[in-house]
Amino acid sequence: MMKKYGLQLRVNPSQQKKQPQRPPISTSNIFGNDEDDDVNAKIARQATKKNVLKDIEERHKKAMEEDPSVFDYDGVFDQIQEAKVKPLI
């Protein structure tokens, strides 16, 4: 007989913890009208996406009116690099 190392306790089956039972997974009706729900969900997603894109475009226009160089990342980067080089010279 081999010895096992570590904590090996025997527990009676009546004292063992039972795993909680999961509720059964609800199954939809095979012949249900799921297609309508999918179409309505797609329409809602598209409407939301359209509104978000419109809002983003308005924000971009407003930002461009306030500062035309707001999206000029390369120009700002070049200015930073020039500022780093000037003190060295």
C-alpha positions in Angstrom: 0.0 0.0 0.0 1.4 3.4 -1.0 1.3 6.3 1.3 -0.1 9.5 0.0 1.5 12.7 1.2 -0.4 15.8 2.3 -3.8 16.2 3.9 -6.0 13.2 2.9 -9.2 13.2 4.9 -12.0 10.8 4.1 -15.4 12.3 4.1 -18.6 10.3 4.3 -20.8 10.7 1.3 -23.6 12.0 3.5 -21.3 14.8 4.7 -20.0 15.8 1.3 -21.1 19.2 0.0 -23.4 18.8 -2.9 -22.9 21.1 -5.8 -25.6 23.6 -6.3 -28.0 22.7 -9.0 -28.2 25.1 -11.9 -31.6 26.1 -13.2 -32.4 24.5 -16.4 -31.4 26.4 -19.5 -34.5 27.9 -21.1 -34.9 26.7 -24.7 -36.8 28.9 -27.2 -39.5 27.6 -29.3 -38.1 25.9 -32.4 -40.9 27.4 -34.5 -40.9 30.7 -32.7 -40.8 34.1 -34.3 -37.1 34.8 -33.5 -36.4 36.4 -36.9 -38.6 39.5 -36.1 -36.6 40.0 -32.9 -33.3 39.8 -34.7 -34.5 42.3 -37.3 -35.8 44.7 -34.7 -32.5 44.5 -32.8 -30.5 45.2 -36.0 -32.7 48.2 -36.7 -32.2 49.5 -33.2 -28.4 49.0 -33.4 -28.2 50.7 -36.8 -30.2 53.7 -35.5 -28.0 54.0 -32.4 -24.8 53.7 -34.6 -26.1 56.4 -36.9 -26.8 58.8 -34.0 -23.4 58.2 -32.5 -21.6 58.8 -35.8 -23.6 62.0 -36.3 -22.7 63.1 -32.8 -19.0 62.4 -33.4 -19.1 64.3 -36.7 -20.6 67.3 -35.0 -17.9 67.2 -32.3 -15.2 67.1 -34.9 -16.7 70.1 -36.7 -16.9 72.0 -33.4 -13.4 71.2 -32.5 -12.1 72.3 -36.0 -14.0 75.6 -35.6 -12.3 76.2 -32.3 -8.8 75.2 -33.4 -8.0 74.3 -37.0 -4.9 72.4 -35.9 -6.7 70.2 -33.4 -6.0 67.0 -35.4 -2.5 68.1 -36.6 -0.6 65.4 -34.6 2.4 65.3 -36.9 2.9 69.1 -36.7 2.8 69.1 -32.9 5.2 66.1 -32.7 7.6 68.0 -35.0 7.4 71.1 -32.8 8.2 69.0 -29.7 11.2 67.4 -31.4 12.5 70.8 -32.6 12.2 72.1 -29.0 14.2 69.1 -27.7 17.0 69.8 -30.3 17.2 73.6 -29.9 18.5 73.6 -26.3 21.3 71.2 -27.3 22.6 73.5 -30.0 
